[in-house]
Amino acid sequence: MPDTAATPPQWTPTHGEPYRPVPYRPGRTPAEESLARSAQLSRRMAERRTVRRFSADPVPEQVVKDAIACAATAPSGAHQQPWTFVLVKDPEVRRRIREAAEHEEKISYDGRLGEEWLAALRPLGTDAVKSHMTDAPALVVVFQQRYWVGEDGTRHKHYYVDESVGIAVGMLLSALHLSGLAALIHTPSPMRFLREVLDRPENEKAFAVIPVGYPADDCHVPDLVRKSLDQVLVEI
């Protein structure tokens, strides 16, 4: 189980106190260099794929922590940073998460999802078996903090929580990919079991489970075609 005794004190917002303004004058990147960087980034990100077949080979732990640190730089409503990232390496805890996830997924695939959603999933070949939970050497479980608690025990609402945590998860997936690791974003529903298994406080609600590792030697992915830029971009 997580070592809750080692958990640092809860960060709390300034709650009405103004931040001291500091200068922000990053060096301006020359246009040619900026174009080269953006083209390279676009090519690298186009190679990102969701992986469901992981190698059991260990990954450098610091790489995952650095990716989480990148995710934690995401913008958030009122700079309240309403997220917690739980890095799960313990095989027994990962087994318990998989067992609970597969229980919920079986109910969903047996009819809870509804036929329209099941039909949308069929081309991907997914099912209730979630071997990636235990095959991958690590899981990152992302929680959203619905509120924060002041020193007097008073609850204070966080704002734009879904949007803030969603942006952070996108940045996490990008950082993992650009660092050479593969990942999968998994959202079993309901996810209450994650808070129980990981012993998280009541103000946290599970947002996603992200297996992290290297693709297995026999890994295959669907031959998907992404929308082109002119299909997703509107210029006015």
Residue frames as qw, qx, qy, qz and C-alpha x, y, z in Angstrom:
[[0.000, 0.887, 0.462, 0.000, 0.00, 0.00, 0.00],
 [0.309, 0.748, -0.067, 0.584, 1.10, 3.62, -0.50],
 [0.518, -0.214, -0.460, 0.689, 3.29, 5.11, 2.21],
 [0.092, -0.858, -0.361, -0.353, 0.87, 7.82, 3.32],
 [0.570, -0.714, -0.114, 0.391, 3.16, 8.78, 6.20],
 [0.518, -0.173, 0.286, 0.787, 5.63, 10.14, 3.63],
 [0.232, 0.732, 0.506, 0.394, 3.00, 12.31, 1.93],
 [0.270, 0.071, -0.154, 0.948, 4.00, 16.00, 2.04],
 [0.138, 0.488, 0.508, -0.697, 1.62, 18.61, 3.43],
 [0.390, 0.676, 0.604, 0.163, -1.28, 19.62, 1.18],
 [0.226, 0.029, 0.170, 0.959, -0.51, 22.64, -0.98],
 [0.106, 0.733, 0.621, -0.258, -3.23, 25.25, -0.60],
 [0.332, 0.671, 0.301, 0.591, -4.08, 28.19, -2.88],
 [0.220, 0.112, -0.263, 0.933, -3.37, 31.73, -1.82],
 [0.142, -0.643, -0.749, 0.080, -7.18, 32.14, -1.49],
 [0.003, 0.949, 0.314, 0.032, -7.55, 35.79, -2.43],
 [0.408, -0.734, 0.220, 0.496, -4.00, 36.98, -1.82],
 [0.589, 0.785, -0.130, -0.139, -2.48, 38.48, -4.99],
 [0.889, 0.004, 0.122, 0.442, 0.59, 36.87, -6.50],
 [0.228, -0.760, 0.220, 0.568, 3.65, 39.08, -6.72],
 [0.723, 0.689, 0.029, -0.047, 4.26, 39.93, -10.39],
 [0.576, -0.480, 0.473, 0.462, 7.67, 38.93, -11.71],
 [0.308, 0.635, -0.414, -0.575, 9.23, 39.71, -15.10],
 [0.786, 0.154, 0.594, 0.073, 8.71, 37.18, -17.89],
 [0.365, 0.806, -0.287, -0.367, 10.94, 37.82, -20.85],
 [0.834, -0.062, 0.503, 0.220, 11.97, 34.51, -22.43],
 [0.150, -0.433, 0.541, 0.705, 14.35, 34.79, -25.33],
 [0.696, 0.506, 0.082, -0.502, 12.57, 34.98, -28.67],
 [0.691, -0.040, 0.663, 0.287, 13.27, 31.96, -30.87],
 [0.096, 0.395, -0.483, -0.776, 14.29, 32.90, -34.42],
 [0.744, 0.294, 0.045, -0.598, 11.57, 32.09, -36.95],
 [0.622, 0.401, -0.646, -0.188, 13.61, 29.50, -38.83],
 [0.110, 0.205, -0.901, 0.365, 14.47, 27.62, -35.66],
 [0.501, 0.101, 0.503, -0.697, 10.88, 27.82, -34.47],
 [0.758, 0.340, -0.235, -0.505, 9.65, 26.35, -37.76],
 [0.482, 0.341, -0.806, 0.035, 12.18, 23.52, -37.54],
 [0.126, -0.109, 0.819, -0.549, 11.20, 22.73, -33.95],
 [0.631, 0.189, 0.302, -0.689, 7.47, 22.74, -34.70],
 [0.723, 0.358, -0.462, -0.367, 7.91, 20.48, -37.73],
 [0.324, 0.267, -0.881, 0.219, 9.98, 18.02, -35.72],
 [0.308, -0.004, 0.683, -0.663, 7.47, 18.07, -32.86],
 [0.723, 0.256, -0.009, -0.642, 4.60, 17.46, -35.27],
 [0.646, 0.327, -0.671, -0.157, 6.42, 14.47, -36.78],
 [0.126, 0.194, -0.874, 0.427, 7.28, 13.03, -33.35],
 [0.449, 0.087, 0.535, -0.710, 3.75, 13.40, -32.04],
 [0.728, 0.280, -0.290, -0.554, 2.30, 11.84, -35.20],
 [0.487, 0.252, -0.835, 0.046, 4.20, 8.68, -34.20],
 [0.284, -0.177, 0.695, -0.637, 2.41, 8.46, -30.84],
 [0.596, -0.144, -0.655, -0.442, 0.12, 5.46, -30.54],
 [0.685, -0.413, 0.324, -0.506, -1.97, 3.95, -27.78],
 [0.384, 0.323, -0.865, 0.023, -0.34, 0.68, -26.73],
 [0.811, -0.327, 0.081, -0.479, -2.17, -2.26, -25.17],
 [0.971, -0.003, -0.158, 0.179, 0.66, -4.80, -25.30],
 [0.129, -0.906, 0.368, -0.166, 3.51, -3.89, -22.95],
 [0.666, 0.278, -0.610, 0.328, 6.89, -5.42, -22.24],
 [0.708, -0.658, -0.245, 0.078, 7.59, -6.25, -18.60],
 [0.629, 0.208, -0.184, 0.726, 11.02, -4.61, -18.95],
 [0.304, -0.722, -0.343, 0.518, 11.55, -1.89, -16.33],
 [0.329, 0.795, 0.165, 0.482, 11.62, 1.73, -17.40],
 [0.375, 0.152, -0.358, 0.842, 13.84, 4.47, -15.93],
 [0.225, -0.685, -0.642, 0.262, 11.78, 5.72, -12.99],
 [0.188, -0.503, -0.057, 0.842, 13.17, 9.24, -13.29],
 [0.003, 0.107, 0.598, 0.795, 11.86, 9.48, -16.85],
 [0.251, -0.597, -0.733, -0.207, 8.33, 8.85, -15.60],
 [0.331, -0.672, -0.390, 0.536, 8.78, 11.32, -12.73],
 [0.173, -0.262, 0.231, 0.921, 10.10, 13.96, -15.12],
 [0.106, -0.341, -0.693, -0.626, 7.06, 13.41, -17.34],
 [0.320, -0.700, -0.629, 0.109, 4.80, 13.89, -14.31],
 [0.306, -0.523, -0.115, 0.787, 6.73, 17.05, -13.44],
 [0.046, 0.042, 0.483, 0.873, 6.04, 18.30, -16.99],
 [0.233, -0.546, -0.736, -0.324, 2.33, 17.50, -16.57],
 [0.372, -0.669, -0.487, 0.419, 2.26, 19.43, -13.31],
 [0.197, -0.246, 0.105, 0.943, 3.26, 22.61, -15.19],
 [0.055, 0.510, 0.718, 0.471, -0.13, 22.61, -16.92],
 [0.185, -0.259, 0.066, -0.946, -2.33, 25.69, -16.61],
 [0.232, -0.411, -0.871, 0.137, -5.20, 25.33, -14.16],
 [0.206, -0.781, -0.397, -0.436, -8.23, 27.30, -13.08],
 [0.364, -0.893, 0.094, -0.248, -7.09, 30.08, -10.70],
 [0.363, 0.560, -0.688, 0.285, -3.71, 28.24, -10.54],
 [0.704, -0.436, 0.337, -0.447, -5.22, 25.80, -8.04],
 [0.268, 0.436, -0.857, -0.051, -3.44, 22.77, -9.57],
 [0.742, -0.188, 0.328, -0.554, -6.22, 20.30, -8.68],
 [0.854, 0.285, -0.415, -0.133, -4.35, 17.08, -9.48],
 [0.568, -0.546, 0.613, -0.063, -2.55, 14.20, -7.83],
 [0.704, 0.437, -0.533, -0.173, -0.42, 11.68, -9.74],
 [0.751, -0.428, 0.479, -0.151, 0.05, 8.30, -8.05],
 [0.450, 0.540, -0.693, -0.158, 2.94, 6.26, -9.47],
 [0.875, -0.224, 0.319, -0.286, 2.16, 2.59, -8.86],
 [0.348, 0.555, -0.750, -0.094, 5.05, 0.14, -9.23],
 [0.409, -0.224, 0.815, -0.343, 4.08, -2.51, -6.67],
 [0.256, 0.027, -0.857, -0.447, 2.97, -5.65, -8.58],
 [0.074, -0.377, -0.886, 0.261, 0.40, -6.61, -5.97],
 [0.174, 0.550, 0.293, -0.762, -1.26, -3.20, -6.04],
 [0.286, 0.328, -0.520, -0.735, -1.30, -3.28, -9.84],
 [0.163, -0.134, -0.965, -0.159, -2.90, -6.73, -9.68],
 [0.046, 0.504, 0.705, -0.497, -5.63, -5.43, -7.37],
 [0.238, 0.512, -0.060, -0.823, -6.28, -2.48, -9.69],
 [0.254, 0.160, -0.772, -0.561, -6.52, -4.79, -12.70],
 [0.079, -0.276, -0.952, 0.105, -8.88, -7.17, -10.89],
 [0.133, 0.582, 0.498, -0.629, -11.22, -4.34, -9.89],
 [0.228, 0.466, -0.318, -0.794, -11.02, -2.70, -13.32],
 [0.191, 0.038, -0.888, -0.416, -11.85, -5.94, -15.13],
 [0.048, 0.426, 0.842, -0.327, -14.83, -6.48, -12.83],
 [0.230, 0.638, 0.220, -0.701, -16.27, -3.10, -13.83],
 [0.193, 0.412, -0.577, -0.678, -15.31, -3.52, -17.48],
 [0.006, 0.138, 0.976, 0.168, -17.08, -6.90, -17.74],
 [0.172, 0.611, 0.638, -0.436, -20.30, -5.31, -16.52],
 [0.189, 0.647, -0.126, -0.728, -19.82, -2.50, -19.04],
 [0.156, 0.294, -0.772, -0.542, -19.09, -4.78, -22.00],
 [0.054, 0.269, 0.961, -0.029, -22.00, -7.04, -21.02],
 [0.016, 0.686, 0.661, 0.304, -24.40, -4.18, -21.63],
 [0.263, -0.750, -0.319, 0.517, -23.84, -1.20, -19.33],
 [0.265, -0.282, 0.310, 0.869, -22.06, 0.75, -22.07],
 [0.532, 0.623, 0.233, -0.524, -24.99, 0.59, -24.45],
 [0.799, 0.319, 0.452, 0.236, -24.98, -0.74, -28.00],
 [0.388, 0.914, -0.004, 0.120, -23.98, 2.54, -29.67],
 [0.220, -0.838, 0.499, -0.017, -20.78, 2.82, -27.60],
 [0.753, -0.188, 0.620, 0.111, -20.00, -0.88, -28.01],
 [0.729, 0.597, 0.298, 0.155, -20.38, -0.52, -31.78],
 [0.186, 0.949, -0.238, 0.092, -17.92, 2.38, -31.74],
 [0.451, -0.659, 0.601, -0.001, -15.39, 0.26, -29.84],
 [0.929, 0.118, 0.349, -0.016, -15.61, -2.88, -32.00],
 [0.677, 0.699, -0.161, 0.165, -13.21, -1.71, -34.73],
 [0.034, -0.780, 0.554, -0.288, -10.52, -1.27, -32.04],
 [0.753, 0.059, -0.655, 0.034, -10.91, -4.84, -30.77],
 [0.079, -0.398, 0.612, -0.679, -11.04, -3.90, -27.10],
 [0.673, -0.362, -0.609, -0.213, -12.67, -6.04, -24.43],
 [0.596, -0.759, 0.001, -0.262, -12.91, -6.44, -20.66],
 [0.894, -0.185, -0.062, 0.403, -9.48, -8.08, -20.31],
 [0.048, 0.976, -0.154, 0.148, -6.98, -5.45, -19.16],
 [0.916, -0.106, -0.074, 0.380, -3.64, -7.27, -19.12],
 [0.398, 0.637, -0.127, 0.648, -1.82, -3.98, -19.66],
 [0.473, -0.805, 0.070, -0.352, -2.52, -3.16, -16.01],
 [0.803, -0.505, 0.306, 0.082, -0.11, -5.85, -14.85],
 [0.839, 0.323, 0.138, 0.416, 2.11, -6.25, -17.93],
 [0.245, 0.813, -0.118, 0.515, 3.34, -2.65, -17.88],
 [0.587, -0.022, -0.548, 0.596, 5.96, -2.03, -15.17],
 [0.088, -0.209, -0.390, 0.893, 4.22, 1.08, -13.88],
 [0.001, -0.729, -0.634, -0.260, 0.83, 2.74, -13.68],
 [0.072, 0.026, -0.196, 0.978, 0.22, 6.45, -13.26],
 [0.113, -0.653, -0.749, -0.029, -3.18, 6.97, -11.67],
 [0.083, 0.250, 0.013, 0.965, -4.39, 10.55, -12.02],
 [0.164, -0.628, -0.712, 0.269, -6.80, 11.98, -9.49],
 [0.022, 0.581, 0.166, 0.796, -8.67, 15.26, -9.65],
 [0.204, -0.243, -0.625, 0.713, -9.09, 17.20, -6.44],
 [0.065, -0.695, -0.616, -0.364, -12.69, 18.38, -6.29],
 [0.274, -0.919, -0.040, -0.281, -11.97, 20.72, -3.38],
 [0.503, 0.298, -0.558, 0.589, -9.20, 21.63, -0.96],
 [0.598, -0.678, -0.426, 0.040, -9.39, 21.78, 2.81],
 [0.064, 0.807, -0.256, 0.528, -8.16, 24.77, 4.78],
 [0.277, 0.256, -0.749, 0.544, -6.27, 24.57, 8.07],
 [0.405, -0.092, 0.469, -0.779, -9.57, 25.10, 9.91],
 [0.340, 0.162, 0.925, -0.057, -11.12, 22.13, 8.11],
 [0.474, 0.614, 0.207, -0.596, -13.26, 24.29, 5.81],
 [0.635, 0.255, 0.631, 0.365, -13.83, 22.93, 2.31],
 [0.159, 0.691, -0.143, -0.690, -13.08, 25.22, -0.63],
 [0.806, 0.485, 0.334, -0.062, -14.13, 24.44, -4.18],
 [0.376, -0.287, 0.543, 0.694, -11.60, 24.07, -6.99],
 [0.506, 0.670, 0.124, -0.528, -12.60, 25.57, -10.34],
 [0.643, 0.613, -0.367, -0.277, -12.39, 24.16, -13.88],
 [0.600, -0.435, 0.671, -0.028, -11.18, 20.86, -12.46],
 [0.845, 0.302, 0.439, 0.049, -12.06, 18.66, -15.45],
 [0.528, 0.839, -0.069, 0.113, -10.46, 21.06, -17.90],
 [0.151, -0.838, 0.516, -0.090, -7.32, 21.54, -15.79],
 [0.670, -0.298, 0.680, 0.003, -6.71, 17.85, -15.18],
 [0.811, 0.491, 0.318, 0.029, -7.49, 17.00, -18.80],
 [0.357, 0.887, -0.278, 0.091, -4.82, 19.43, -20.00],
 [0.353, -0.672, 0.645, -0.086, -2.32, 17.97, -17.51],
 [0.817, 0.014, 0.577, -0.003, -3.00, 14.43, -18.71],
 [0.700, 0.707, 0.077, 0.066, -2.48, 15.50, -22.31],
 [0.108, 0.868, -0.467, 0.128, 0.86, 17.00, -21.37],
 [0.625, -0.423, 0.651, -0.086, 1.76, 13.81, -19.48],
 [0.864, 0.308, 0.395, 0.040, 1.06, 11.62, -22.51],
 [0.508, 0.840, -0.142, 0.127, 3.11, 13.95, -24.71],
 [0.179, -0.793, 0.567, -0.133, 6.04, 13.99, -22.29],
 [0.772, -0.195, 0.604, -0.035, 6.04, 10.20, -21.97],
 [0.813, 0.522, 0.242, 0.089, 5.98, 9.74, -25.74],
 [0.352, 0.882, -0.258, 0.177, 8.71, 12.28, -26.41],
 [0.363, -0.676, 0.625, -0.144, 10.82, 10.56, -23.73],
 [0.331, 0.348, -0.852, -0.211, 10.57, 7.24, -25.58],
 [0.210, 0.065, 0.904, -0.367, 7.89, 5.50, -23.52],
 [0.300, -0.289, -0.697, -0.583, 4.51, 4.13, -24.53],
 [0.199, 0.088, 0.607, -0.764, 1.26, 4.67, -22.67],
 [0.215, -0.428, -0.781, -0.401, -2.44, 3.97, -22.67],
 [0.258, -0.153, 0.326, -0.897, -5.15, 6.10, -21.10],
 [0.341, -0.281, -0.890, -0.109, -7.72, 3.91, -19.40],
 [0.298, -0.203, 0.250, -0.899, -10.92, 5.15, -17.77],
 [0.251, -0.280, -0.927, -0.014, -12.85, 2.27, -16.20],
 [0.340, -0.265, 0.056, -0.901, -16.28, 3.37, -15.09],
 [0.266, -0.945, 0.048, -0.184, -17.05, 3.68, -12.26],
 [0.598, 0.457, -0.466, 0.465, -13.58, 4.30, -10.79],
 [0.522, -0.750, 0.142, -0.381, -14.32, 4.60, -7.07],
 [0.963, -0.212, -0.052, 0.161, -12.22, 1.49, -6.41],
 [0.614, 0.480, -0.207, 0.592, -9.04, 3.41, -7.29],
 [0.192, -0.714, 0.261, -0.621, -9.43, 5.79, -4.36],
 [0.854, -0.445, 0.132, -0.236, -9.99, 2.82, -2.06],
 [0.946, 0.107, -0.082, 0.296, -7.11, 0.68, -3.35],
 [0.527, 0.444, -0.179, 0.702, -4.67, 3.61, -3.29],
 [0.455, -0.577, -0.482, 0.478, -5.93, 5.05, 0.01],
 [0.200, 0.314, 0.133, 0.919, -6.55, 8.52, -1.35],
 [0.069, 0.256, 0.514, -0.816, -8.49, 11.21, 0.57],
 [0.323, 0.594, 0.709, -0.198, -12.18, 11.96, 0.04],
 [0.217, 0.794, 0.003, -0.568, -11.57, 15.14, -1.95],
 [0.000, -0.449, 0.726, 0.521, -9.88, 13.16, -4.75],
 [0.812, 0.355, 0.319, -0.336, -11.75, 11.50, -7.60],
 [0.590, -0.137, 0.651, 0.458, -10.02, 9.15, -10.05],
 [0.389, 0.701, -0.130, -0.583, -9.65, 10.61, -13.54],
 [0.778, 0.501, -0.348, -0.153, -7.56, 8.04, -15.45],
 [0.793, -0.390, 0.433, 0.180, -5.23, 5.07, -15.16],
 [0.506, 0.784, -0.330, -0.142, -2.19, 5.26, -17.44],
 [0.922, -0.160, 0.236, 0.262, -0.03, 2.14, -17.91],
 [0.180, 0.905, -0.363, -0.127, 3.52, 3.17, -18.85],
 [0.753, -0.306, 0.536, 0.227, 6.30, 1.10, -20.37],
 [0.039, 0.422, -0.678, -0.601, 7.86, -0.15, -23.59],
 [0.805, 0.226, -0.158, -0.525, 5.78, -1.86, -26.29],
 [0.806, -0.180, 0.563, 0.007, 6.03, -5.66, -26.22],
 [0.211, -0.332, 0.732, 0.556, 8.05, -7.31, -28.98],
 [0.133, 0.321, 0.874, 0.339, 4.83, -8.66, -30.48],
 [0.144, 0.563, 0.390, -0.715, 2.88, -5.41, -30.04],
 [0.173, 0.374, 0.632, 0.656, 0.45, -4.50, -32.82],
 [0.136, 0.432, 0.343, -0.823, -1.76, -1.41, -33.02],
 [0.513, 0.656, 0.549, -0.069, -4.76, -0.67, -35.25],
 [0.413, 0.127, 0.382, 0.817, -3.86, 0.93, -38.57],
 [0.044, 0.805, 0.476, -0.352, -5.64, 4.16, -37.75],
 [0.355, 0.441, 0.257, 0.783, -5.84, 7.29, -39.88],
 [0.169, -0.539, -0.403, 0.720, -5.95, 10.60, -38.03],
 [0.296, 0.891, 0.343, -0.042, -7.89, 13.58, -39.33],
 [0.575, 0.335, 0.080, 0.743, -5.76, 15.88, -41.44],
 [0.218, -0.262, -0.257, 0.904, -4.97, 19.42, -40.37],
 [0.203, -0.084, -0.306, -0.927, -7.48, 20.92, -42.78],
 [0.500, -0.408, -0.703, -0.298, -10.18, 18.72, -41.23],
 [0.531, -0.546, -0.531, 0.370, -9.56, 19.97, -37.69],
 [0.302, -0.302, -0.071, 0.901, -8.41, 23.56, -38.27],
 [0.189, 0.843, 0.478, 0.162, -10.67, 26.50, -38.96],
 [0.393, -0.120, -0.001, 0.912, -8.99, 29.78, -39.87],
 [0.071, 0.869, 0.490, -0.027, -10.92, 33.04, -39.60]]
